[in-house]
Amino acid sequence: MEYSTLKKYNSNTYHCDEDSFFQDNWNKEIVNATKNIILNRNILKNIYSKKICGKISF
């Protein structure tokens, strides 16, 4: 699994407006994180439905 950190906005460093910065740098990361959360929840639901382990909290 790959881990990354979100870049912080700094107008002196990136020389662009905030909206462009967040669209370029954060949008992809947020979408990927959301997909991973959904995937992990589905895996846990599958495990729980097969009663492989005890109750899992979501």
PDB file of N, CA, C, O and CB in Angstrom:
ATOM      1  N   MET A   1       0.844  -1.170   0.000  1.00  0.00           N
ATOM      2  CA  MET A   1       0.000   0.000   0.000  1.00  0.00           C
ATOM      3  C   MET A   1       0.891   1.235   0.000  1.00  0.00           C
ATOM      4  O   MET A   1       1.899   1.289   0.704  1.00  0.00           O
ATOM      5  CB  MET A   1      -0.961  -0.003   1.215  1.00  0.00           C
ATOM      6  N   GLU A   2       0.519   2.193  -0.772  1.00  0.00           N
ATOM      7  CA  GLU A   2       1.310   3.405  -0.920  1.00  0.00           C
ATOM      8  C   GLU A   2       0.766   4.511  -0.024  1.00  0.00           C
ATOM      9  O   GLU A   2      -0.444   4.726   0.050  1.00  0.00           O
ATOM     10  CB  GLU A   2       1.326   3.862  -2.384  1.00  0.00           C
ATOM     11  N   TYR A   3       1.659   5.196   0.644  1.00  0.00           N
ATOM     12  CA  TYR A   3       1.269   6.311   1.496  1.00  0.00           C
ATOM     13  C   TYR A   3       1.861   7.598   0.942  1.00  0.00           C
ATOM     14  O   TYR A   3       2.973   7.606   0.414  1.00  0.00           O
ATOM     15  CB  TYR A   3       1.726   6.081   2.957  1.00  0.00           C
ATOM     16  N   SER A   4       1.115   8.673   1.066  1.00  0.00           N
ATOM     17  CA  SER A   4       1.625   9.973   0.648  1.00  0.00           C
ATOM     18  C   SER A   4       1.020  11.049   1.537  1.00  0.00           C
ATOM     19  O   SER A   4       0.021  10.827   2.221  1.00  0.00           O
ATOM     20  CB  SER A   4       1.306  10.246  -0.847  1.00  0.00           C
ATOM     21  N   THR A   5       1.635  12.195   1.511  1.00  0.00           N
ATOM     22  CA  THR A   5       1.111  13.323   2.273  1.00  0.00           C
ATOM     23  C   THR A   5       0.625  14.380   1.304  1.00  0.00           C
ATOM     24  O   THR A   5       1.115  14.482   0.179  1.00  0.00           O
ATOM     25  CB  THR A   5       2.182  13.903   3.233  1.00  0.00           C
ATOM     26  N   LEU A   6      -0.332  15.159   1.743  1.00  0.00           N
ATOM     27  CA  LEU A   6      -0.855  16.232   0.914  1.00  0.00           C
ATOM     28  C   LEU A   6       0.038  17.459   1.048  1.00  0.00           C
ATOM     29  O   LEU A   6       0.447  17.829   2.149  1.00  0.00           O
ATOM     30  CB  LEU A   6      -2.310  16.569   1.304  1.00  0.00           C
ATOM     31  N   LYS A   7       0.330  18.073  -0.073  1.00  0.00           N
ATOM     32  CA  LYS A   7       1.152  19.279  -0.057  1.00  0.00           C
ATOM     33  C   LYS A   7       0.383  20.424   0.588  1.00  0.00           C
ATOM     34  O   LYS A   7      -0.833  20.534   0.436  1.00  0.00           O
ATOM     35  CB  LYS A   7       1.592  19.662  -1.484  1.00  0.00           C
ATOM     36  N   LYS A   8       1.104  21.268   1.305  1.00  0.00           N
ATOM     37  CA  LYS A   8       0.498  22.457   1.895  1.00  0.00           C
ATOM     38  C   LYS A   8       0.611  23.608   0.909  1.00  0.00           C
ATOM     39  O   LYS A   8       1.600  23.736   0.188  1.00  0.00           O
ATOM     40  CB  LYS A   8       1.172  22.820   3.247  1.00  0.00           C
ATOM     41  N   TYR A   9      -0.420  24.441   0.892  1.00  0.00           N
ATOM     42  CA  TYR A   9      -0.426  25.580  -0.017  1.00  0.00           C
ATOM     43  C   TYR A   9       0.465  26.681   0.524  1.00  0.00           C
ATOM     44  O   TYR A   9       0.385  27.044   1.698  1.00  0.00           O
ATOM     45  CB  TYR A   9      -1.852  26.102  -0.230  1.00  0.00           C
ATOM     46  N   ASN A  10       1.310  27.203  -0.337  1.00  0.00           N
ATOM     47  CA  ASN A  10       2.156  28.337  -0.014  1.00  0.00           C
ATOM     48  C   ASN A  10       2.255  29.181  -1.277  1.00  0.00           C
ATOM     49  O   ASN A  10       2.859  28.759  -2.263  1.00  0.00           O
ATOM     50  CB  ASN A  10       3.577  27.883   0.501  1.00  0.00           C
ATOM     51  N   SER A  11       1.664  30.368  -1.251  1.00  0.00           N
ATOM     52  CA  SER A  11       1.619  31.209  -2.452  1.00  0.00           C
ATOM     53  C   SER A  11       3.013  31.617  -2.917  1.00  0.00           C
ATOM     54  O   SER A  11       3.214  31.855  -4.108  1.00  0.00           O
ATOM     55  CB  SER A  11       0.782  32.453  -2.189  1.00  0.00           C
ATOM     56  N   ASN A  12       3.966  31.701  -2.016  1.00  0.00           N
ATOM     57  CA  ASN A  12       5.333  32.068  -2.400  1.00  0.00           C
ATOM     58  C   ASN A  12       6.031  30.935  -3.145  1.00  0.00           C
ATOM     59  O   ASN A  12       6.890  31.184  -3.991  1.00  0.00           O
ATOM     60  CB  ASN A  12       6.144  32.452  -1.163  1.00  0.00           C
ATOM     61  N   THR A  13       5.676  29.727  -2.843  1.00  0.00           N
ATOM     62  CA  THR A  13       6.320  28.571  -3.462  1.00  0.00           C
ATOM     63  C   THR A  13       5.646  28.166  -4.769  1.00  0.00           C
ATOM     64  O   THR A  13       6.323  27.895  -5.761  1.00  0.00           O
ATOM     65  CB  THR A  13       6.315  27.400  -2.500  1.00  0.00           C
ATOM     66  N   TYR A  14       4.311  28.125  -4.772  1.00  0.00           N
ATOM     67  CA  TYR A  14       3.594  27.565  -5.922  1.00  0.00           C
ATOM     68  C   TYR A  14       3.137  28.598  -6.938  1.00  0.00           C
ATOM     69  O   TYR A  14       2.823  28.230  -8.070  1.00  0.00           O
ATOM     70  CB  TYR A  14       2.411  26.808  -5.445  1.00  0.00           C
ATOM     71  N   HIS A  15       3.087  29.854  -6.587  1.00  0.00           N
ATOM     72  CA  HIS A  15       2.739  30.941  -7.510  1.00  0.00           C
ATOM     73  C   HIS A  15       1.464  30.662  -8.303  1.00  0.00           C
ATOM     74  O   HIS A  15       1.434  30.822  -9.523  1.00  0.00           O
ATOM     75  CB  HIS A  15       3.884  31.185  -8.470  1.00  0.00           C
ATOM     76  N   CYS A  16       0.430  30.249  -7.611  1.00  0.00           N
ATOM     77  CA  CYS A  16      -0.868  30.030  -8.235  1.00  0.00           C
ATOM     78  C   CYS A  16      -1.950  30.303  -7.199  1.00  0.00           C
ATOM     79  O   CYS A  16      -1.669  30.421  -6.006  1.00  0.00           O
ATOM     80  CB  CYS A  16      -0.986  28.580  -8.806  1.00  0.00           C
ATOM     81  N   ASP A  17      -3.178  30.400  -7.665  1.00  0.00           N
ATOM     82  CA  ASP A  17      -4.263  30.641  -6.717  1.00  0.00           C
ATOM     83  C   ASP A  17      -4.586  29.353  -5.961  1.00  0.00           C
ATOM     84  O   ASP A  17      -4.240  28.257  -6.401  1.00  0.00           O
ATOM     85  CB  ASP A  17      -5.522  31.175  -7.447  1.00  0.00           C
ATOM     86  N   GLU A  18      -5.245  29.502  -4.835  1.00  0.00           N
ATOM     87  CA  GLU A  18      -5.537  28.358  -3.965  1.00  0.00           C
ATOM     88  C   GLU A  18      -6.367  27.290  -4.660  1.00  0.00           C
ATOM     89  O   GLU A  18      -6.079  26.100  -4.532  1.00  0.00           O
ATOM     90  CB  GLU A  18      -6.259  28.825  -2.723  1.00  0.00           C
ATOM     91  N   ASP A  19      -7.404  27.707  -5.400  1.00  0.00           N
ATOM     92  CA  ASP A  19      -8.282  26.731  -6.054  1.00  0.00           C
ATOM     93  C   ASP A  19      -7.517  25.847  -7.039  1.00  0.00           C
ATOM     94  O   ASP A  19      -7.715  24.632  -7.071  1.00  0.00           O
ATOM     95  CB  ASP A  19      -9.417  27.451  -6.780  1.00  0.00           C
ATOM     96  N   SER A  20      -6.658  26.449  -7.829  1.00  0.00           N
ATOM     97  CA  SER A  20      -5.866  25.664  -8.784  1.00  0.00           C
ATOM     98  C   SER A  20      -4.930  24.708  -8.062  1.00  0.00           C
ATOM     99  O   SER A  20      -4.760  23.560  -8.474  1.00  0.00           O
ATOM    100  CB  SER A  20      -5.059  26.589  -9.704  1.00  0.00           C
ATOM    101  N   PHE A  21      -4.330  25.186  -6.991  1.00  0.00           N
ATOM    102  CA  PHE A  21      -3.413  24.345  -6.220  1.00  0.00           C
ATOM    103  C   PHE A  21      -4.127  23.115  -5.685  1.00  0.00           C
ATOM    104  O   PHE A  21      -3.646  21.995  -5.859  1.00  0.00           O
ATOM    105  CB  PHE A  21      -2.798  25.139  -5.063  1.00  0.00           C
ATOM    106  N   PHE A  22      -5.276  23.313  -5.034  1.00  0.00           N
ATOM    107  CA  PHE A  22      -5.988  22.182  -4.447  1.00  0.00           C
ATOM    108  C   PHE A  22      -6.534  21.241  -5.519  1.00  0.00           C
ATOM    109  O   PHE A  22      -6.543  20.024  -5.330  1.00  0.00           O
ATOM    110  CB  PHE A  22      -7.125  22.680  -3.565  1.00  0.00           C
ATOM    111  N   GLN A  23      -6.983  21.793  -6.630  1.00  0.00           N
ATOM    112  CA  GLN A  23      -7.480  20.948  -7.714  1.00  0.00           C
ATOM    113  C   GLN A  23      -6.354  20.083  -8.276  1.00  0.00           C
ATOM    114  O   GLN A  23      -6.549  18.894  -8.531  1.00  0.00           O
ATOM    115  CB  GLN A  23      -8.100  21.811  -8.832  1.00  0.00           C
ATOM    116  N   ASP A  24      -5.193  20.670  -8.465  1.00  0.00           N
ATOM    117  CA  ASP A  24      -4.061  19.945  -9.051  1.00  0.00           C
ATOM    118  C   ASP A  24      -3.435  18.947  -8.086  1.00  0.00           C
ATOM    119  O   ASP A  24      -3.028  17.861  -8.501  1.00  0.00           O
ATOM    120  CB  ASP A  24      -3.009  20.923  -9.512  1.00  0.00           C
ATOM    121  N   ASN A  25      -3.351  19.297  -6.815  1.00  0.00           N
ATOM    122  CA  ASN A  25      -2.576  18.495  -5.870  1.00  0.00           C
ATOM    123  C   ASN A  25      -3.402  17.618  -4.937  1.00  0.00           C
ATOM    124  O   ASN A  25      -2.921  16.573  -4.500  1.00  0.00           O
ATOM    125  CB  ASN A  25      -1.736  19.391  -5.057  1.00  0.00           C
ATOM    126  N   TRP A  26      -4.605  18.008  -4.628  1.00  0.00           N
ATOM    127  CA  TRP A  26      -5.373  17.262  -3.628  1.00  0.00           C
ATOM    128  C   TRP A  26      -6.470  16.400  -4.221  1.00  0.00           C
ATOM    129  O   TRP A  26      -6.800  15.360  -3.651  1.00  0.00           O
ATOM    130  CB  TRP A  26      -5.975  18.207  -2.648  1.00  0.00           C
ATOM    131  N   ASN A  27      -7.039  16.793  -5.331  1.00  0.00           N
ATOM    132  CA  ASN A  27      -8.203  16.096  -5.876  1.00  0.00           C
ATOM    133  C   ASN A  27      -7.925  14.607  -6.091  1.00  0.00           C
ATOM    134  O   ASN A  27      -8.714  13.765  -5.661  1.00  0.00           O
ATOM    135  CB  ASN A  27      -8.628  16.740  -7.192  1.00  0.00           C
ATOM    136  N   LYS A  28      -6.829  14.278  -6.743  1.00  0.00           N
ATOM    137  CA  LYS A  28      -6.492  12.877  -7.019  1.00  0.00           C
ATOM    138  C   LYS A  28      -6.286  12.100  -5.718  1.00  0.00           C
ATOM    139  O   LYS A  28      -6.760  10.971  -5.593  1.00  0.00           O
ATOM    140  CB  LYS A  28      -5.224  12.789  -7.894  1.00  0.00           C
ATOM    141  N   GLU A  29      -5.592  12.689  -4.759  1.00  0.00           N
ATOM    142  CA  GLU A  29      -5.318  12.015  -3.488  1.00  0.00           C
ATOM    143  C   GLU A  29      -6.601  11.747  -2.707  1.00  0.00           C
ATOM    144  O   GLU A  29      -6.757  10.678  -2.116  1.00  0.00           O
ATOM    145  CB  GLU A  29      -4.361  12.852  -2.640  1.00  0.00           C
ATOM    146  N   ILE A  30      -7.516  12.706  -2.703  1.00  0.00           N
ATOM    147  CA  ILE A  30      -8.780  12.544  -1.977  1.00  0.00           C
ATOM    148  C   ILE A  30      -9.635  11.464  -2.631  1.00  0.00           C
ATOM    149  O   ILE A  30     -10.248  10.654  -1.936  1.00  0.00           O
ATOM    150  CB  ILE A  30      -9.554  13.879  -1.926  1.00  0.00           C
ATOM    151  N   VAL A  31      -9.682  11.446  -3.950  1.00  0.00           N
ATOM    152  CA  VAL A  31     -10.440  10.416  -4.667  1.00  0.00           C
ATOM    153  C   VAL A  31      -9.857   9.032  -4.378  1.00  0.00           C
ATOM    154  O   VAL A  31     -10.608   8.089  -4.130  1.00  0.00           O
ATOM    155  CB  VAL A  31     -10.435  10.695  -6.192  1.00  0.00           C
ATOM    156  N   ASN A  32      -8.542   8.901  -4.407  1.00  0.00           N
ATOM    157  CA  ASN A  32      -7.906   7.608  -4.118  1.00  0.00           C
ATOM    158  C   ASN A  32      -8.157   7.169  -2.684  1.00  0.00           C
ATOM    159  O   ASN A  32      -8.414   5.992  -2.431  1.00  0.00           O
ATOM    160  CB  ASN A  32      -6.403   7.684  -4.377  1.00  0.00           C
ATOM    161  N   ALA A  33      -8.086   8.104  -1.744  1.00  0.00           N
ATOM    162  CA  ALA A  33      -8.341   7.763  -0.339  1.00  0.00           C
ATOM    163  C   ALA A  33      -9.775   7.282  -0.155  1.00  0.00           C
ATOM    164  O   ALA A  33     -10.024   6.323   0.575  1.00  0.00           O
ATOM    165  CB  ALA A  33      -8.067   8.976   0.573  1.00  0.00           C
ATOM    166  N   THR A  34     -10.712   7.944  -0.814  1.00  0.00           N
ATOM    167  CA  THR A  34     -12.116   7.552  -0.723  1.00  0.00           C
ATOM    168  C   THR A  34     -12.320   6.152  -1.299  1.00  0.00           C
ATOM    169  O   THR A  34     -13.034   5.339  -0.713  1.00  0.00           O
ATOM    170  CB  THR A  34     -13.008   8.569  -1.458  1.00  0.00           C
ATOM    171  N   LYS A  35     -11.703   5.871  -2.435  1.00  0.00           N
ATOM    172  CA  LYS A  35     -11.805   4.533  -3.034  1.00  0.00           C
ATOM    173  C   LYS A  35     -11.238   3.466  -2.100  1.00  0.00           C
ATOM    174  O   LYS A  35     -11.808   2.382  -1.973  1.00  0.00           O
ATOM    175  CB  LYS A  35     -11.069   4.492  -4.384  1.00  0.00           C
ATOM    176  N   ASN A  36     -10.116   3.772  -1.447  1.00  0.00           N
ATOM    177  CA  ASN A  36      -9.517   2.813  -0.513  1.00  0.00           C
ATOM    178  C   ASN A  36     -10.422   2.551   0.682  1.00  0.00           C
ATOM    179  O   ASN A  36     -10.531   1.412   1.136  1.00  0.00           O
ATOM    180  CB  ASN A  36      -8.163   3.320  -0.032  1.00  0.00           C
ATOM    181  N   ILE A  37     -11.067   3.585   1.193  1.00  0.00           N
ATOM    182  CA  ILE A  37     -11.993   3.417   2.318  1.00  0.00           C
ATOM    183  C   ILE A  37     -13.142   2.503   1.917  1.00  0.00           C
ATOM    184  O   ILE A  37     -13.499   1.586   2.657  1.00  0.00           O
ATOM    185  CB  ILE A  37     -12.537   4.785   2.792  1.00  0.00           C
ATOM    186  N   ILE A  38     -13.719   2.752   0.747  1.00  0.00           N
ATOM    187  CA  ILE A  38     -14.839   1.936   0.267  1.00  0.00           C
ATOM    188  C   ILE A  38     -14.391   0.491   0.052  1.00  0.00           C
ATOM    189  O   ILE A  38     -15.102  -0.439   0.434  1.00  0.00           O
ATOM    190  CB  ILE A  38     -15.415   2.520  -1.046  1.00  0.00           C
ATOM    191  N   LEU A  39     -13.228   0.295  -0.552  1.00  0.00           N
ATOM    192  CA  LEU A  39     -12.705  -1.053  -0.777  1.00  0.00           C
ATOM    193  C   LEU A  39     -12.493  -1.788   0.544  1.00  0.00           C
ATOM    194  O   LEU A  39     -12.880  -2.949   0.678  1.00  0.00           O
ATOM    195  CB  LEU A  39     -11.387  -0.991  -1.562  1.00  0.00           C
ATOM    196  N   ASN A  40     -11.885  -1.120   1.513  1.00  0.00           N
ATOM    197  CA  ASN A  40     -11.645  -1.753   2.810  1.00  0.00           C
ATOM    198  C   ASN A  40     -12.945  -2.102   3.520  1.00  0.00           C
ATOM    199  O   ASN A  40     -13.046  -3.166   4.132  1.00  0.00           O
ATOM    200  CB  ASN A  40     -10.807  -0.842   3.691  1.00  0.00           C
ATOM    201  N   ARG A  41     -13.926  -1.235   3.451  1.00  0.00           N
ATOM    202  CA  ARG A  41     -15.220  -1.533   4.077  1.00  0.00           C
ATOM    203  C   ARG A  41     -15.878  -2.738   3.418  1.00  0.00           C
ATOM    204  O   ARG A  41     -16.472  -3.574   4.099  1.00  0.00           O
ATOM    205  CB  ARG A  41     -16.154  -0.314   3.993  1.00  0.00           C
ATOM    206  N   ASN A  42     -15.772  -2.829   2.101  1.00  0.00           N
ATOM    207  CA  ASN A  42     -16.357  -3.981   1.405  1.00  0.00           C
ATOM    208  C   ASN A  42     -15.653  -5.279   1.786  1.00  0.00           C
ATOM    209  O   ASN A  42     -16.300  -6.315   1.945  1.00  0.00           O
ATOM    210  CB  ASN A  42     -16.288  -3.778  -0.111  1.00  0.00           C
ATOM    211  N   ILE A  43     -14.346  -5.227   1.931  1.00  0.00           N
ATOM    212  CA  ILE A  43     -13.603  -6.416   2.365  1.00  0.00           C
ATOM    213  C   ILE A  43     -14.048  -6.832   3.760  1.00  0.00           C
ATOM    214  O   ILE A  43     -14.280  -8.014   4.012  1.00  0.00           O
ATOM    215  CB  ILE A  43     -12.078  -6.149   2.346  1.00  0.00           C
ATOM    216  N   LEU A  44     -14.168  -5.869   4.667  1.00  0.00           N
ATOM    217  CA  LEU A  44     -14.589  -6.182   6.033  1.00  0.00           C
ATOM    218  C   LEU A  44     -16.012  -6.731   6.075  1.00  0.00           C
ATOM    219  O   LEU A  44     -16.300  -7.646   6.847  1.00  0.00           O
ATOM    220  CB  LEU A  44     -14.488  -4.940   6.910  1.00  0.00           C
ATOM    221  N   LYS A  45     -16.901  -6.179   5.253  1.00  0.00           N
ATOM    222  CA  LYS A  45     -18.271  -6.699   5.197  1.00  0.00           C
ATOM    223  C   LYS A  45     -18.273  -8.148   4.719  1.00  0.00           C
ATOM    224  O   LYS A  45     -19.017  -8.978   5.243  1.00  0.00           O
ATOM    225  CB  LYS A  45     -19.147  -5.829   4.267  1.00  0.00           C
ATOM    226  N   ASN A  46     -17.442  -8.451   3.726  1.00  0.00           N
ATOM    227  CA  ASN A  46     -17.349  -9.811   3.207  1.00  0.00           C
ATOM    228  C   ASN A  46     -16.833 -10.765   4.279  1.00  0.00           C
ATOM    229  O   ASN A  46     -17.363 -11.865   4.440  1.00  0.00           O
ATOM    230  CB  ASN A  46     -16.437  -9.855   1.975  1.00  0.00           C
ATOM    231  N   ILE A  47     -15.818 -10.358   5.002  1.00  0.00           N
ATOM    232  CA  ILE A  47     -15.278 -11.183   6.087  1.00  0.00           C
ATOM    233  C   ILE A  47     -16.346 -11.415   7.146  1.00  0.00           C
ATOM    234  O   ILE A  47     -16.530 -12.539   7.613  1.00  0.00           O
ATOM    235  CB  ILE A  47     -14.032 -10.518   6.718  1.00  0.00           C
ATOM    236  N   TYR A  48     -17.043 -10.361   7.520  1.00  0.00           N
ATOM    237  CA  TYR A  48     -18.063 -10.471   8.564  1.00  0.00           C
ATOM    238  C   TYR A  48     -19.219 -11.362   8.113  1.00  0.00           C
ATOM    239  O   TYR A  48     -19.736 -12.160   8.895  1.00  0.00           O
ATOM    240  CB  TYR A  48     -18.588  -9.081   8.944  1.00  0.00           C
ATOM    241  N   SER A  49     -19.622 -11.223   6.844  1.00  0.00           N
ATOM    242  CA  SER A  49     -20.748 -12.020   6.353  1.00  0.00           C
ATOM    243  C   SER A  49     -20.417 -13.513   6.327  1.00  0.00           C
ATOM    244  O   SER A  49     -21.313 -14.346   6.458  1.00  0.00           O
ATOM    245  CB  SER A  49     -21.152 -11.554   4.955  1.00  0.00           C
ATOM    246  N   LYS A  50     -19.162 -13.851   6.160  1.00  0.00           N
ATOM    247  CA  LYS A  50     -18.749 -15.258   6.159  1.00  0.00           C
ATOM    248  C   LYS A  50     -18.414 -15.745   7.559  1.00  0.00           C
ATOM    249  O   LYS A  50     -18.015 -16.894   7.750  1.00  0.00           O
ATOM    250  CB  LYS A  50     -17.547 -15.456   5.246  1.00  0.00           C
ATOM    251  N   LYS A  51     -18.580 -14.867   8.527  1.00  0.00           N
ATOM    252  CA  LYS A  51     -18.350 -15.181   9.941  1.00  0.00           C
ATOM    253  C   LYS A  51     -16.959 -15.758  10.176  1.00  0.00           C
ATOM    254  O   LYS A  51     -16.766 -16.671  10.978  1.00  0.00           O
ATOM    255  CB  LYS A  51     -19.403 -16.161  10.440  1.00  0.00           C
ATOM    256  N   ILE A  52     -16.000 -15.193   9.450  1.00  0.00           N
ATOM    257  CA  ILE A  52     -14.615 -15.621   9.606  1.00  0.00           C
ATOM    258  C   ILE A  52     -14.065 -15.131  10.941  1.00  0.00           C
ATOM    259  O   ILE A  52     -13.237 -15.796  11.563  1.00  0.00           O
ATOM    260  CB  ILE A  52     -13.749 -15.101   8.440  1.00  0.00           C
ATOM    261  N   CYS A  53     -14.524 -13.985  11.364  1.00  0.00           N
ATOM    262  CA  CYS A  53     -14.054 -13.451  12.640  1.00  0.00           C
ATOM    263  C   CYS A  53     -15.244 -12.844  13.379  1.00  0.00           C
ATOM    264  O   CYS A  53     -16.365 -12.836  12.872  1.00  0.00           O
ATOM    265  CB  CYS A  53     -12.923 -12.389  12.429  1.00  0.00           C
ATOM    266  N   GLY A  54     -14.990 -12.346  14.563  1.00  0.00           N
ATOM    267  CA  GLY A  54     -16.043 -11.748  15.374  1.00  0.00           C
ATOM    268  C   GLY A  54     -16.570 -10.471  14.752  1.00  0.00           C
ATOM    269  O   GLY A  54     -16.211 -10.120  13.628  1.00  0.00           O
ATOM    270  N   LYS A  55     -17.410  -9.791  15.479  1.00  0.00           N
ATOM    271  CA  LYS A  55     -18.031  -8.574  14.979  1.00  0.00           C
ATOM    272  C   LYS A  55     -16.978  -7.509  14.704  1.00  0.00           C
ATOM    273  O   LYS A  55     -16.064  -7.293  15.500  1.00  0.00           O
ATOM    274  CB  LYS A  55     -19.068  -8.053  15.976  1.00  0.00           C
ATOM    275  N   ILE A  56     -17.129  -6.849  13.562  1.00  0.00           N
ATOM    276  CA  ILE A  56     -16.216  -5.791  13.148  1.00  0.00           C
ATOM    277  C   ILE A  56     -16.996  -4.484  13.129  1.00  0.00           C
ATOM    278  O   ILE A  56     -18.082  -4.418  12.552  1.00  0.00           O
ATOM    279  CB  ILE A  56     -15.580  -6.095  11.747  1.00  0.00           C
ATOM    280  N   SER A  57     -16.463  -3.463  13.741  1.00  0.00           N
ATOM    281  CA  SER A  57     -17.111  -2.151  13.737  1.00  0.00           C
ATOM    282  C   SER A  57     -16.672  -1.370  12.517  1.00  0.00           C
ATOM    283  O   SER A  57     -15.502  -1.399  12.136  1.00  0.00           O
ATOM    284  CB  SER A  57     -16.784  -1.366  15.026  1.00  0.00           C
ATOM    285  N   PHE A  58     -17.610  -0.676  11.908  1.00  0.00           N
ATOM    286  CA  PHE A  58     -17.300   0.159  10.748  1.00  0.00           C
ATOM    287  C   PHE A  58     -17.357   1.597  11.148  1.00  0.00           C
ATOM    288  O   PHE A  58     -17.128   2.478  10.320  1.00  0.00           O
ATOM    289  CB  PHE A  58     -18.260  -0.112   9.586  1.00  0.00           C
TER     290      PHE A  58
END
